[in-house]
Amino acid sequence: MLNRIIKYFLYNKLVTFLLLIGLVAWGIAVAPFGWNVNILPSDPVPVDAIPNYGENQQIVFT
């Protein structure tokens, strides 16, 4: 299965190039940095400054 996918992308270089360009454009569009790219709409993924690594606890009253 993986060999067929690799062979497909080796023979269809235009599809591979267009897919690569699409992935790079999507990565730039959702980058959490302050990149001002007027061509693409910017929708950055929110990033927590200090992530919460505390334990999750539930209190159950019986």
Protein Blocks (a to p, Z undefined) as FASTA:
>chain_A
ZZmmmmmmmmmmmlmmmmmmmmmmmmmmmpcbfcdcfkbccddddddfbdcfbdcddddd
ZZ
